[in-house]
Amino acid sequence: MILIITAQDSKLESPVERRFGRCPWFIKMDTETNQWEAFANPGINLSGGAGVAAAQFVVDKKADAVISGDFGPNAFGAFQAAGIKMIRFNDGITTVDDAVQKFNKGELK
């Protein structure tokens, strides 16, 4: 499964970012191979439509699920249309690696 996690930096040890459209980084994780890549959010500096641009980026990366703190209505609609599962961080998640581990254990819904 391909996950995209919103992050404050470009490493697995990075703190998670609770904002979706304005997050600085996306971490793409393949849960089957544990291969990962970091991508700067192409929509972060847009004056408007950051959530839509970020959602399109996630769709283009062929993600199965995206993990973040919150999703705006436009990103929500784009992910619903694309069939991408949206998962919110719970209070115990502080890093990208935490999010991946909890996802793999089935602790994120």
ABEGO torsion letter per residue (X at the ends): XBBBBBBABABAABBBBABAAABABBBBBBAAAGBBBBBBBAAAABABGAAAAAAAAAAAAGBABBBBABBBAAAAAAAAAAGBBBBBBBAABABAAAAAAAAAAGABX
